[in-house]
Amino acid sequence: MSDQLQYLNGFGNGFCSEAVPNTLPKRQNTPQQCPQGLVAELLSGSAFTMPQKENLSTWLYRKRPSAGHPPFQEYEQNTWVEKWVEREANPNQFRWSAPSKPKKKIHFIDSLFSMAVSGSARQRAGMAALLYNCNQSMQDIYFYNADGDFLIVPQEGRLLISTEMGPMQVDPLEIAVIPRGIKYKVDLLDDWARGYVCENFGAPFRIPDKGPIGSHGLANARHFESPKAKAEDGVKKATMLSKFLGRLWKTELNHSPLDVLAWHGNYVPYKYHLENFQVVNSVSFDHNDPSIFTVLTSPSTIPGTANVDFVIFPPRWMVAENTFRPPYYHRNIMSEFMGLITGEYDAKQGGDNGFVPGGSSLHNCYTAHGPDAATFKAASKGTLKPQYLANTMAFMFESRLVLEPSKQALNCEFLQEDYWECWDGF
């Protein structure tokens, strides 16, 4: 366990951290005078009156209140705003290659590129699928999102995400979740970083109910880690960015907004290593439903139907007998945005114009999809013996709502216009 991380206690039961001994009040949340002259501030991730098991909040003990800043002014970022949804969705399959390295200096927030969206922040429902592709640290630029949670999936390059609750290093094959409203910045530990983001407008992410699987398997609470308190000092000038109802805003500060010396609660950023996922799979014949690969879910108002699921396809043994082992052909009530972190996905071939690491695809509700023709032919004739599917990690953002591709995603240079041809040859 890293010195700057602690394991979540039950993933939502609450815990505490202090950067300096005796800065966390012992008995009261709001004593008349906080230790060492700090200010108590409550960050709520849910309504006060939510059921106890779903109530999310954290007390922050900081050097100065967050309210102290000049008025926000609009901030231009032309590739990540809700007004870009200028074209209606259509029932075609879409696939994109990995975007090339950026040619100009650009930080994480400025590099965000909207691919597809469902619902909106105004409705508090749905999600957006984004790409990031940056080569510069944010340094003295900070950000919080009033519209939704960020689920960050690195594909290239290590990130140092410094938050109000402390720092987290997040590498490829790890994910990070930054809940709505938490302030942070993203610095690079390598020359370049690329990956994916799910902006979740709906209910907070949680571990899914496991039903007959029982109390263990899939993603387990003990493997989710959150940061330890570490206030940032020495910053004399900072820019605070905010996303509010689809538009970006900025204000200037004369200090770091990451000035929290202690905190306690259960509304916190966290990370998870995807290799800790305990796979459940068929050991006889046929397929289990792909829902067995769900890491996190944001439930909707319809029981059993997710606002958004985060699903992975990790290394695993394939042992089913008399079975077509790649994913079956499918038309789905859900809409699927898919990405590849490393290796090759078992339903699609790679290559220059295939499904490649850093690439992505979109199959909306009832849009037919499945293995390409070459994969189908090989899997139909292959010898069925126990096989370990190694060196692979694909994922999916899956929503009950239609994911509308952005106009820029349908016109970008890395769109594969011939994607449909991969099913030729039947």
C-alpha positions as CSV (number, residue, x, y, z in Angstrom):
1,M,0.0,0.0,0.0
2,S,1.5,3.4,-1.0
3,D,2.3,5.9,1.6
4,Q,-0.2,8.3,0.0
5,L,-3.0,5.8,-0.3
6,Q,-5.3,3.9,2.0
7,Y,-7.8,1.1,1.3
8,L,-11.4,2.0,1.3
9,N,-13.2,0.7,4.4
10,G,-16.1,-1.2,2.8
11,F,-16.3,1.2,-0.1
12,G,-18.5,3.8,1.4
13,N,-18.6,3.2,5.1
14,G,-16.4,6.2,5.8
15,F,-12.8,6.8,7.0
16,C,-10.4,9.7,7.8
17,S,-7.0,11.1,7.1
18,E,-4.8,13.9,8.4
19,A,-1.6,15.3,6.9
20,V,-0.5,16.9,10.2
21,P,-1.2,15.2,13.6
22,N,-4.0,16.5,15.7
23,T,-5.6,18.5,12.9
24,L,-8.7,16.3,12.7
25,P,-11.3,17.3,15.4
26,K,-11.9,14.3,17.7
27,R,-15.5,14.7,18.8
28,Q,-17.3,17.4,16.7
29,N,-17.5,18.0,13.0
30,T,-17.8,21.8,13.5
31,P,-16.1,22.9,16.8
32,Q,-16.2,26.6,17.5
33,Q,-12.5,26.7,16.7
34,C,-10.9,24.0,14.6
35,P,-7.4,22.8,15.4
36,Q,-4.6,25.0,14.1
37,G,-7.0,27.6,12.9
38,L,-8.5,25.5,10.1
39,V,-11.9,26.0,8.6
40,A,-14.5,23.2,8.6
41,E,-16.3,22.7,5.2
42,L,-18.8,20.0,4.3
43,L,-18.7,18.4,0.8
44,S,-21.9,16.6,0.0
45,G,-22.2,14.0,-2.7
46,S,-25.9,13.3,-2.0
47,A,-28.9,15.0,-0.5
48,F,-28.9,15.3,3.3
49,T,-32.0,13.1,3.5
50,M,-30.8,10.1,1.4
51,P,-31.0,6.7,3.1
52,Q,-28.0,6.2,5.3
53,K,-26.5,3.5,3.1
54,E,-26.5,5.9,0.1
55,N,-25.6,9.1,1.9
56,L,-22.3,10.5,0.7
57,S,-20.4,13.4,2.4
58,T,-16.9,14.4,3.6
59,W,-15.8,17.0,6.2
60,L,-12.8,18.9,5.0
61,Y,-10.5,20.9,7.4
62,R,-8.8,23.4,5.3
63,K,-6.7,26.6,5.6
64,R,-9.4,28.8,4.0
65,P,-13.0,28.3,2.7
66,S,-13.6,27.5,-0.9
67,A,-16.0,30.4,-1.2
68,G,-13.2,32.9,-1.3
69,H,-12.5,33.6,-5.0
70,P,-13.3,36.3,-7.6
71,P,-16.3,35.8,-9.9
72,F,-16.0,33.1,-12.5
73,Q,-15.6,34.1,-16.1
74,E,-16.2,31.9,-19.2
75,Y,-13.4,29.7,-20.3
76,E,-13.0,28.6,-23.9
77,Q,-12.4,24.9,-24.6
78,N,-13.8,24.0,-28.0
79,T,-13.7,20.2,-27.9
80,W,-15.5,19.6,-24.6
81,V,-18.8,21.4,-24.2
82,E,-22.4,20.1,-24.5
83,K,-23.3,22.4,-27.3
84,W,-21.2,20.2,-29.7
85,V,-24.0,17.7,-30.0
86,E,-25.1,19.1,-33.4
87,R,-26.0,15.9,-35.2
88,E,-28.6,13.3,-34.6
89,A,-27.4,9.7,-33.9
90,N,-27.9,7.1,-36.5
91,P,-27.9,3.2,-36.3
92,N,-24.5,2.6,-37.9
93,Q,-21.5,1.0,-36.2
94,F,-18.6,3.4,-35.6
95,R,-14.9,2.8,-34.9
96,W,-12.0,5.1,-34.4
97,S,-8.2,4.5,-34.5
98,A,-6.0,5.9,-31.7
99,P,-5.4,9.6,-31.9
100,S,-1.8,10.6,-32.7
101,K,0.4,12.4,-30.1
102,P,-0.4,16.1,-29.8
103,K,1.8,18.4,-31.8
104,K,1.3,21.4,-29.5
105,K,1.6,21.7,-25.7
106,I,-1.7,20.9,-24.1
107,H,-2.8,19.8,-20.6
108,F,-5.4,17.3,-19.5
109,I,-8.5,19.6,-19.4
110,D,-7.8,21.4,-22.6
111,S,-7.2,18.1,-24.4
112,L,-10.6,16.5,-23.6
113,F,-12.3,15.5,-26.8
114,S,-16.0,14.6,-26.7
115,M,-16.9,11.5,-28.5
116,A,-20.5,10.7,-27.6
117,V,-23.1,11.7,-25.0
118,S,-26.4,10.4,-23.6
119,G,-28.7,12.4,-21.4
120,S,-27.3,15.6,-19.9
121,A,-26.1,17.3,-16.8
122,R,-29.3,19.3,-16.6
123,Q,-31.3,16.1,-16.3
124,R,-28.8,14.5,-13.9
125,A,-28.9,11.4,-16.1
126,G,-26.7,9.8,-18.8
127,M,-23.0,10.0,-19.5
128,A,-20.4,11.4,-21.9
129,A,-17.5,9.4,-23.4
130,L,-14.4,11.5,-23.8
131,L,-10.7,11.0,-24.9
132,Y,-7.7,12.8,-23.4
133,N,-4.4,13.2,-25.2
134,C,-2.0,15.6,-23.5
135,N,1.7,16.3,-23.1
136,Q,1.8,19.0,-20.4
137,S,1.1,19.0,-16.7
138,M,-1.6,21.3,-15.3
139,Q,0.9,22.6,-12.6
140,D,-1.0,25.7,-11.2
141,I,-4.3,25.0,-13.0
142,Y,-7.0,23.2,-11.0
143,F,-10.5,21.9,-11.9
144,Y,-13.8,20.7,-10.5
145,N,-16.8,19.4,-12.3
146,A,-20.2,20.3,-11.1
147,D,-21.9,18.3,-13.8
148,G,-20.7,14.8,-13.2
149,D,-18.2,12.2,-11.8
150,F,-15.0,11.5,-13.9
151,L,-14.0,7.9,-14.4
152,I,-10.5,8.1,-15.9
153,V,-9.0,5.2,-17.8
154,P,-5.3,5.7,-18.7
155,Q,-4.1,4.0,-21.8
156,E,-0.6,5.6,-22.3
157,G,1.4,7.4,-19.6
158,R,1.2,7.7,-15.9
159,L,-0.8,10.4,-14.2
160,L,-0.4,12.1,-10.8
161,I,-3.8,13.3,-9.8
162,S,-3.6,15.7,-6.9
163,T,-7.0,16.2,-5.2
164,E,-8.3,18.0,-2.1
165,M,-8.1,14.7,-0.2
166,G,-4.5,14.0,-1.3
167,P,-2.5,12.7,-4.4
168,M,-2.9,9.5,-6.3
169,Q,-0.6,8.0,-9.0
170,V,-2.7,6.3,-11.6
171,D,-1.0,4.1,-14.2
172,P,-2.3,2.3,-17.3
173,L,-4.3,-0.8,-16.1
174,E,-5.6,1.3,-13.2
175,I,-8.7,3.6,-13.1
176,A,-9.5,6.6,-11.1
177,V,-12.8,8.1,-10.1
178,I,-13.1,11.7,-9.1
179,P,-16.6,12.4,-7.8
180,R,-18.6,15.5,-8.8
181,G,-17.4,18.7,-7.1
182,I,-14.0,17.6,-5.9
183,K,-11.1,19.9,-6.9
184,Y,-8.0,18.4,-8.5
185,K,-5.2,18.7,-11.1
186,V,-3.6,16.2,-13.4
187,D,0.2,16.2,-13.8
188,L,2.1,13.9,-16.1
189,L,4.8,11.5,-14.9
190,D,5.8,10.7,-18.5
191,D,6.2,12.9,-21.6
192,W,2.8,12.1,-22.9
193,A,-0.5,10.6,-21.7
194,R,-3.6,9.3,-23.6
195,G,-6.7,7.6,-22.4
196,Y,-10.5,7.7,-21.9
197,V,-12.9,9.4,-19.6
198,C,-16.5,8.6,-18.7
199,E,-18.3,11.7,-17.4
200,N,-21.2,10.3,-15.3
201,F,-24.2,12.7,-15.0
202,G,-26.3,10.2,-13.0
203,A,-26.1,8.4,-9.7
204,P,-22.6,7.9,-8.2
205,F,-20.6,4.8,-9.2
206,R,-20.8,1.8,-6.8
207,I,-19.9,-1.9,-6.8
208,P,-22.8,-3.7,-8.5
209,D,-25.1,-6.1,-6.5
210,K,-23.7,-9.6,-7.2
211,G,-26.8,-11.7,-6.8
212,P,-26.1,-15.4,-7.0
213,I,-22.4,-14.7,-7.4
214,G,-22.4,-13.9,-3.7
215,S,-20.3,-11.7,-1.5
216,H,-17.0,-12.3,-3.4
217,G,-15.8,-12.1,-7.0
218,L,-15.7,-9.4,-9.6
219,A,-14.5,-6.1,-8.0
220,N,-14.0,-6.4,-4.3
221,A,-14.2,-3.5,-1.9
222,R,-10.8,-4.1,-0.3
223,H,-9.0,-3.3,-3.6
224,F,-10.3,0.2,-3.9
225,E,-7.8,2.8,-2.6
226,S,-8.2,6.5,-1.7
227,P,-5.6,9.2,-1.0
228,K,-4.2,10.3,2.3
229,A,-4.4,14.0,3.2
230,K,-1.5,16.1,1.9
231,A,-2.0,19.9,1.7
232,E,-0.2,21.7,-1.2
233,D,1.9,24.7,-0.1
234,G,3.9,27.3,-1.8
235,V,1.5,28.2,-4.6
236,K,1.1,32.0,-5.0
237,K,-1.0,32.1,-8.1
238,A,-3.5,29.6,-9.4
239,T,-6.3,29.2,-12.0
240,M,-9.5,27.4,-11.0
241,L,-11.5,25.9,-13.8
242,S,-15.1,24.7,-13.3
243,K,-17.6,22.9,-15.5
244,F,-21.2,23.9,-14.9
245,L,-24.1,22.9,-17.1
246,G,-21.9,22.0,-20.0
247,R,-19.8,25.2,-20.1
248,L,-16.4,25.9,-18.7
249,W,-15.5,28.8,-16.3
250,K,-12.4,30.1,-14.7
251,T,-11.3,32.2,-11.7
252,E,-7.9,33.3,-10.3
253,L,-6.6,32.5,-6.8
254,N,-3.6,33.5,-4.8
255,H,-3.2,30.1,-3.2
256,S,-3.6,26.4,-4.0
257,P,-7.2,25.1,-3.6
258,L,-5.7,21.8,-2.4
259,D,-5.2,23.2,1.2
260,V,-7.0,20.4,3.1
261,L,-4.9,19.2,6.1
262,A,-7.5,16.6,7.4
263,W,-10.8,15.1,6.4
264,H,-13.2,12.3,7.2
265,G,-16.2,10.9,5.3
266,N,-17.1,8.6,2.4
267,Y,-17.3,11.1,-0.5
268,V,-13.7,10.8,-1.8
269,P,-11.7,10.1,-5.0
270,Y,-10.4,6.6,-5.4
271,K,-8.5,4.3,-7.7
272,Y,-8.6,0.6,-8.6
273,H,-6.2,-1.7,-10.4
274,L,-8.0,-3.7,-13.0
275,E,-5.8,-6.8,-12.5
276,N,-7.5,-7.2,-9.1
277,F,-10.8,-8.0,-10.9
278,Q,-11.8,-11.6,-10.0
279,V,-13.2,-13.0,-13.2
280,V,-16.3,-15.2,-13.2
281,N,-16.8,-17.3,-16.4
282,S,-18.4,-20.4,-17.9
283,V,-16.7,-23.7,-17.1
284,S,-19.1,-25.9,-19.1
285,F,-20.6,-24.5,-22.3
286,D,-22.1,-21.3,-23.7
287,H,-21.6,-17.8,-22.4
288,N,-22.5,-16.0,-19.3
289,D,-23.9,-12.6,-20.0
290,P,-21.2,-9.9,-20.3
291,S,-22.6,-8.2,-17.1
292,I,-20.4,-10.6,-15.2
293,F,-17.5,-8.3,-16.1
294,T,-19.0,-5.2,-14.5
295,V,-16.5,-3.3,-12.2
296,L,-18.7,-0.3,-11.3
297,T,-22.2,0.7,-12.0
298,S,-24.2,3.9,-11.8
299,P,-27.8,2.7,-11.3
300,S,-30.8,4.4,-13.0
301,T,-34.4,4.8,-11.8
302,I,-35.2,1.5,-13.5
303,P,-34.0,-1.4,-11.3
304,G,-31.5,-3.6,-13.1
305,T,-31.0,-1.1,-15.9
306,A,-27.8,1.0,-15.5
307,N,-27.4,4.7,-16.2
308,V,-23.9,3.6,-17.0
309,D,-21.8,0.5,-16.3
310,F,-18.1,0.2,-16.5
311,V,-17.2,-3.2,-17.8
312,I,-13.8,-4.8,-18.5
313,F,-12.6,-7.8,-20.5
314,P,-9.4,-8.9,-18.8
315,P,-7.0,-11.8,-19.2
316,R,-8.9,-15.1,-18.4
317,W,-9.1,-18.8,-19.0
318,M,-11.4,-20.0,-21.8
319,V,-12.5,-23.6,-21.2
320,A,-16.1,-23.8,-22.4
321,E,-16.7,-27.0,-24.5
322,N,-18.6,-27.1,-27.9
323,T,-18.9,-23.3,-27.8
324,F,-18.1,-20.4,-30.0
325,R,-15.8,-18.7,-27.6
326,P,-15.5,-15.1,-28.8
327,P,-18.4,-12.8,-27.8
328,Y,-21.6,-13.8,-29.7
329,Y,-23.3,-11.6,-32.3
330,H,-25.7,-9.3,-30.5
331,R,-28.3,-6.6,-30.7
332,N,-28.7,-4.9,-27.4
333,I,-31.1,-2.6,-25.5
334,M,-28.1,-0.9,-24.1
335,S,-25.6,1.4,-25.9
336,E,-21.9,0.6,-25.8
337,F,-18.8,2.8,-26.1
338,M,-15.8,0.5,-26.1
339,G,-12.0,1.1,-25.8
340,L,-8.8,-1.0,-25.7
341,I,-6.1,-0.3,-23.2
342,T,-3.6,-3.0,-24.2
343,G,-3.2,-6.1,-26.4
344,E,-5.9,-7.4,-28.7
345,Y,-9.7,-7.8,-28.1
346,D,-10.8,-11.4,-28.7
347,A,-13.7,-10.4,-31.0
348,K,-11.7,-8.1,-33.3
349,Q,-8.4,-8.2,-35.1
350,G,-5.9,-5.5,-34.6
351,G,-3.5,-4.0,-37.2
352,D,-3.3,-0.5,-38.6
353,N,-7.0,-0.2,-39.3
354,G,-8.4,-2.6,-36.7
355,F,-9.4,-2.3,-33.1
356,V,-6.1,-1.0,-31.6
357,P,-5.0,0.2,-28.2
358,G,-6.1,3.8,-27.8
359,G,-8.9,3.2,-30.3
360,S,-12.6,3.1,-29.6
361,S,-16.0,2.0,-31.0
362,L,-19.7,2.8,-30.6
363,H,-22.6,0.4,-31.0
364,N,-25.9,2.0,-30.1
365,C,-29.0,0.2,-29.0
366,Y,-30.1,-2.5,-31.4
367,T,-27.2,-1.8,-33.7
368,A,-25.9,-5.2,-34.7
369,H,-22.3,-6.0,-33.7
370,G,-20.0,-8.9,-32.9
371,P,-16.8,-10.6,-34.1
372,D,-15.3,-9.7,-37.4
373,A,-15.4,-12.2,-40.2
374,A,-11.8,-13.3,-39.7
375,T,-12.3,-13.9,-36.0
376,F,-15.5,-15.8,-36.7
377,K,-13.9,-18.2,-39.2
378,A,-10.9,-18.9,-36.9
379,A,-13.0,-19.5,-33.8
380,S,-15.5,-21.7,-35.7
381,K,-12.7,-24.1,-36.8
382,G,-10.3,-23.9,-33.9
383,T,-9.5,-26.8,-31.6
384,L,-11.3,-26.3,-28.3
385,K,-8.8,-26.9,-25.5
386,P,-8.2,-24.8,-22.4
387,Q,-6.8,-21.5,-23.5
388,Y,-5.5,-18.6,-21.5
389,L,-6.4,-15.3,-23.1
390,A,-3.4,-13.2,-22.1
391,N,-2.1,-9.7,-22.7
392,T,-5.5,-8.0,-23.2
393,M,-7.6,-5.4,-21.4
394,A,-10.6,-3.9,-23.2
395,F,-13.4,-2.0,-21.5
396,M,-16.9,-0.7,-22.1
397,F,-19.0,2.3,-21.0
398,E,-22.5,1.0,-21.3
399,S,-25.7,3.1,-20.9
400,R,-29.4,2.5,-21.1
401,L,-29.6,5.8,-23.1
402,V,-28.6,6.3,-26.7
403,L,-25.1,7.7,-27.1
404,E,-25.1,10.4,-29.6
405,P,-21.8,10.8,-31.4
406,S,-20.4,14.3,-31.6
407,K,-20.1,16.1,-34.9
408,Q,-16.3,16.4,-34.3
409,A,-16.1,12.6,-33.7
410,L,-17.9,11.9,-37.0
411,N,-15.5,14.2,-38.9
412,C,-12.2,13.6,-37.2
413,E,-9.2,12.2,-39.0
414,F,-9.0,9.0,-36.9
415,L,-12.6,7.8,-37.7
416,Q,-12.5,4.5,-39.6
417,E,-15.0,5.0,-42.3
418,D,-14.6,1.4,-43.6
419,Y,-15.3,-0.2,-40.2
420,W,-18.5,-1.9,-41.6
421,E,-16.3,-3.9,-44.0
422,C,-14.9,-6.1,-41.2
423,W,-18.1,-8.2,-41.5
424,D,-17.7,-8.8,-45.2
425,G,-17.0,-12.4,-46.3
426,F,-19.9,-14.3,-44.8
